[in-house]
Amino acid sequence: MKVVQVEHASGSYPVYVGQGLLGMAGIWERHLGGRVLVVSDETVADHHLGRLDPVLEAHGRHRKLLLPPGEENKTVAQWQRVIDELVQLGAQRDATVIALGGGVIGDLAGFAAASYMRGIQVVQMPTTLLAQVDASVGGKTGVNHADGKNLIGAFHQPAAVVADLDTLTTLGNRDYRAGLAEVVKYGAIRDPHLFAWLEANADALSSRLPDMLAECVYQSVRNKAEVVAADEREAGQRALLNFGHTFGHALETVTGYSQYRHGEAVAIGMVLAARLSELLGMAEAGTTDRLRDLLDRLGLPTRLPDDIRRNELLRRMRLDKKNRADQIRLILLESLGQAVVRSCPADDILEVLKST
Ligand SMILES: NC(=O)c1ccc[n+]([C@@H]2O[C@H](COP(=O)([O-])OP(=O)(O)OC[C@H]3O[C@@H](n4cnc5c(N)ncnc54)[C@H](O)[C@@H]3O)[C@@H](O)[C@H]2O)c1
């Protein structure tokens, strides 16, 4: 097992990365207080909830709440169910919420923990690669509104994160690959060694060898922890984590959130952002090709489909509230391993969209 300690304004917490962690009594003894509510989704519960039972029985008073899976359930209505369950449990300020699932469960249960009695502790137990390398670390929690993703939420750092690599064995292939896109992102924006390691091990990563997974999750969490420690509330460098996301988010929106996994849209978005970086003379020729080769080898999409209207994508990107006048703020590359925030002319963005 490896441990990354995440520092933040009011303390710090461990992220445990390894195999066999869900049932490891030592971790539970250290982090479980008061009454316990386990929140999971039905799919994850079928595969992994049973592994918590011995520890929960030994701990005492607890309840389990299983929500329907999927982004469409990251809602105020499901948040209300978590709050109701905490009330039923008689949870006090010392109670613990355990979020066992992907990013949807982590965000939703984390937000319930942030808001119940103005904040009780949450232990994140992420079960998707995306949640292990990204969503479970950093304290962003929330739910969606009909008019916008993550519109309602709070910063609420977990008491601990338990990333059990064994859970990844049951993850569908598309979800697994989508998580890899976020790992590539850390390499591209701030960690050239990680990028080179991914290039050297792309084939082994596809077969989910435990040592490879451990390195992948550990290096990603280490990168995210460094960024969060420097900028917990996204006043500066945390924005770099949005590399590929402005393009990707526009693509997810125009395709109705149904055609692409988040990580797939981000993969295409990163290629577009790299191409724009080259067009503006910020990154050397060949940067985009190298990034696209790696994403291709990891089985991720790298091209915009022909039937997507480029003007519509640009229109969506203009809606971002960080923009000024006819410029759109984006994360661009100076090289693979070095990113910056830049305001870009809409015409240049359209040129890149039309040529990809
Ligand atoms: N808080 C943050 O900083 C942050 C960062 C990135 C993403 N997110 C959020 O994360 C969410 C996406 O997360 P996600 O990709 O994990 O989606 P998800 O939670 O919907 O999980 C994807 C699917 O995989 C299933 N699943 C989960 N673990 C499994 C396992 N071990 N075996 C088999 N199936 C499993 C789930 O039931 C679901 O159907 C989005 O809502 C996004 O906004 C949050």
The ligand as an SDF file (V2000), in Angstrom:
LIG
                    3D

 44 48  0  0  0  0  0  0  0  0999 V2000
  -15.3000   16.2350   -7.4920 N   0  0  0  0  0  0  0  0  0  0  0  0
  -14.4180   16.2980   -8.4480 C   0  0  0  0  0  0  0  0  0  0  0  0
  -13.3300   16.8950   -8.3180 O   0  0  0  0  0  0  0  0  0  0  0  0
  -14.7040   15.6030   -9.7510 C   0  0  0  0  0  0  0  0  0  0  0  0
  -13.6820   15.4520  -10.6990 C   0  0  0  0  0  0  0  0  0  0  0  0
  -13.9670   14.7580  -11.8810 C   0  0  0  0  0  0  0  0  0  0  0  0
  -15.2560   14.2400  -12.0760 C   0  0  0  0  0  0  0  0  0  0  0  0
  -16.2250   14.4050  -11.1370 N   0  0  0  0  0  0  0  0  0  0  0  0
  -17.5750   13.8600  -11.3210 C   0  0  0  0  0  0  0  0  0  0  0  0
  -17.4690   12.4340  -11.4060 O   0  0  0  0  0  0  0  0  0  0  0  0
  -18.5890   11.9470  -12.1370 C   0  0  0  0  0  0  0  0  0  0  0  0
  -18.1110   10.8760  -13.1020 C   0  0  0  0  0  0  0  0  0  0  0  0
  -17.5180    9.8350  -12.3490 O   0  0  0  0  0  0  0  0  0  0  0  0
  -17.4240    8.3410  -12.8880 P   0  0  0  0  0  0  0  0  0  0  0  0
  -16.8620    8.3350  -14.2570 O   0  0  0  0  0  0  0  0  0  0  0  0
  -16.7730    7.5550  -11.8310 O   0  0  0  0  0  0  0  0  0  0  0  0
  -18.9640    7.9590  -13.1060 O   0  0  0  0  0  0  0  0  0  0  0  0
  -20.0060    7.0880  -12.2800 P   0  0  0  0  0  0  0  0  0  0  0  0
  -19.9160    7.3220  -10.8310 O   0  0  0  0  0  0  0  0  0  0  0  0
  -21.3240    7.3300  -12.9230 O   0  0  0  0  0  0  0  0  0  0  0  0
  -19.5420    5.5940  -12.6080 O   0  0  0  0  0  0  0  0  0  0  0  0
  -19.6090    5.1130  -13.9380 C   0  0  0  0  0  0  0  0  0  0  0  0
  -20.3700    3.7870  -13.9950 C   0  0  0  0  0  0  0  0  0  0  0  0
  -19.5510    2.7520  -13.4820 O   0  0  0  0  0  0  0  0  0  0  0  0
  -20.2570    1.9920  -12.4980 C   0  0  0  0  0  0  0  0  0  0  0  0
  -19.2360    1.5370  -11.5730 N   0  0  0  0  0  0  0  0  0  0  0  0
  -18.5760    2.2680  -10.6410 C   0  0  0  0  0  0  0  0  0  0  0  0
  -17.6230    1.5390  -10.0650 N   0  0  0  0  0  0  0  0  0  0  0  0
  -17.6850    0.3070  -10.6210 C   0  0  0  0  0  0  0  0  0  0  0  0
  -16.9370   -0.8770  -10.4540 C   0  0  0  0  0  0  0  0  0  0  0  0
  -15.8920   -0.9410   -9.6200 N   0  0  0  0  0  0  0  0  0  0  0  0
  -17.2740   -1.9660  -11.1800 N   0  0  0  0  0  0  0  0  0  0  0  0
  -18.3000   -1.9010  -12.0800 C   0  0  0  0  0  0  0  0  0  0  0  0
  -19.0270   -0.7960  -12.3090 N   0  0  0  0  0  0  0  0  0  0  0  0
  -18.7130    0.2980  -11.5800 C   0  0  0  0  0  0  0  0  0  0  0  0
  -21.2790    2.9340  -11.9410 C   0  0  0  0  0  0  0  0  0  0  0  0
  -22.3900    2.2360  -11.4000 O   0  0  0  0  0  0  0  0  0  0  0  0
  -21.6520    3.7460  -13.1770 C   0  0  0  0  0  0  0  0  0  0  0  0
  -22.6310    3.0700  -13.9060 O   0  0  0  0  0  0  0  0  0  0  0  0
  -19.2300   13.1450  -12.8190 C   0  0  0  0  0  0  0  0  0  0  0  0
  -20.4320   13.4550  -12.1690 O   0  0  0  0  0  0  0  0  0  0  0  0
  -18.2170   14.2720  -12.6110 C   0  0  0  0  0  0  0  0  0  0  0  0
  -18.8270   15.5300  -12.5240 O   0  0  0  0  0  0  0  0  0  0  0  0
  -15.9620   15.0670   -9.9810 C   0  0  0  0  0  0  0  0  0  0  0  0
  1  2  1  0
  2  3  2  0
  2  4  1  0
  4  5  1  0
  4 44  2  0
  5  6  2  0
  6  7  1  0
  7  8  2  0
  8  9  1  0
  8 44  1  0
  9 10  1  0
  9 42  1  0
 10 11  1  0
 11 12  1  0
 11 40  1  0
 12 13  1  0
 13 14  1  0
 14 15  2  0
 14 16  1  0
 14 17  1  0
 17 18  1  0
 18 19  2  0
 18 20  1  0
 18 21  1  0
 21 22  1  0
 22 23  1  0
 23 24  1  0
 23 38  1  0
 24 25  1  0
 25 26  1  0
 25 36  1  0
 26 27  1  0
 26 35  1  0
 27 28  2  0
 28 29  1  0
 29 30  1  0
 29 35  2  0
 30 31  1  0
 30 32  2  0
 32 33  1  0
 33 34  2  0
 34 35  1  0
 36 37  1  0
 36 38  1  0
 38 39  1  0
 40 41  1  0
 40 42  1  0
 42 43  1  0
M  CHG  2   8   1  16  -1
M  END
$$$$
